[in-house]
Every structure is written in C-alpha cells, then in structure tokens.
Amino acid sequence: KLNGMRVTVGQFKKINGLFNAELCSTVSLANIAGEDRDYSDVNFKVQTPGGDVNMMSAQAVGTNLGLGTLIAGGRKSGTICTDDTGERGLFVVIYKPDPFKPDRGIWLFSV
C-alpha cells in the first residue's frame, strides 16, 4: 500500500514496440484510500542491471497506464515499458507516487 494505492507489477515480457523491442509489464492500481488518488505512468521508473535508472518508454501508446484520478475504490490497469537494449540480469521497477515523500515500491525481475 503506497499513498492509499495497492499496486501490483507483473513480470517483464519482451514485446515488439512501435520502433524497437521493449520490456513491458502489466501494472494494476486499486485505490484503497477513502478519497481520490492521482496516478501516472511517470511515477514508475526502471533500473537496469547496469545501474541506469530510466523513465518508462512512451512508445507503448495505447496500452500504457497513462494518467488520471481514481475515485475511492477505483481500479486501473495498464502497461509500463522500457526499451530493450539487450541487457540481461536483474531489473528493478520503482514506483514513487509522491516526489515529496520517501515512500516507494520496489519490484525485482530477472530478464
């Protein structure tokens, strides 16, 4: 539970994006707070096995998580993607819903 949201992140899967291959994950958000909560795919970043922390790719337009507001009890699912540069090893998905608070979620995936 982060900032009133229950967040789940699925295993990365390789897909062919609009311009190149990407590693994508399905993300689900559930607002378990008693009030509206904003969400955005920019709250997610990925750290590569080499230690490079990147924003998610905007190429997955149409399937991406996007941004909006969930009312209390609302749910949203979508895809977050990062460019597949061929690097393999342990990837870290980081969810930080509020830049002014230290709370964050971390998920580890081997690719």
N, C-alpha and C positions, 0 to 999 in steps of 0.2 A: 504494500500500500504506500503510494507516494503522492503527496498533495491531494489526498482524497480519491485517488485513482488506483484501481487494481490493474496492473499492467502485465501482460504475458507476451513473450517474444519467442517465436518458433525458430527452429534450426535454419541456418543459411542454406539456400539451394541456388545452384548456378542456373541462370536463365540468359537467353539472348535478348539484350536490350535493344533500344532503337538504333544505337550506334555501335555498341560493343557488348561484350559479355558482362553480366553483373552478378553479384551475390545478393540474394534477396531473402527477406524473412517476413512472415505474416505477423503482424502486431495486433493485439486486441486490448482495448481500453474499456473499463467499466467504472463509471462514476459512482463511488460508494459514499461520497460526501453528501451532506444534506443541502447542498447548494450547487449552482452551476460551476463547471470547471472547464477552462480552456485547454485545448490540446493542439499540437502541431508536430509535423514530422521534423521540424528543425530542433525539437527537444531531444532528438536522437543523434548520436554520433557513433562512429565505429573506429576502434583502434586496431590496426593491422598487426600481424606478428612481428613486424619490424619496428613497431612503436609509433607509427604515424597515425595521428587522430584526425579523422576527416568528417566533414558533414556528409549526410546521405546524398546519394545521387538524385538529381531531378529528372533523370531520363525515364523513370518508371511512371511518367504522367499517365493518369487514367486509372492506375491501380494503387497509387501512393496513398498514404494515410491522409495527407492534406492537413488542413487546419480548420478549427471551428470551436464550438462550445457544446459540451454535453450537459444536459439538464440532470438533476439528481436522478439516479437510476438508469441514465442513458448509457448506451454501448456503441462502440465504433471499432471496426476492424479495417485494416488496410495493409499495404506493403511498404516496407522500407528497403532500400537497395544501396549498395556501394559498388563502385567499379571493380570488376575482377581483373586485377593486374597480374594474375598468375601466382601470386604469393600464397603459400600454404603454411598452415600451422594454427595457432590459437588466435582467434579474433575475439574482440571484446565489444559488445554493444553497450553503450552508455545512454541512459535516459535521465535527463536532468530537467524537470518540469519548471523550475523556478531559478533563474540565474542568481537571485539574491539569497538563496538558502542552500545549505550544504547537502540537502537530501538528493540522492541519486540512486538509480537502479543499475545493476551490472549483470550482464549475461555473458557466459563464455561459450564459444563454439569452435570446435576443431574443423578445419576445412582442408 
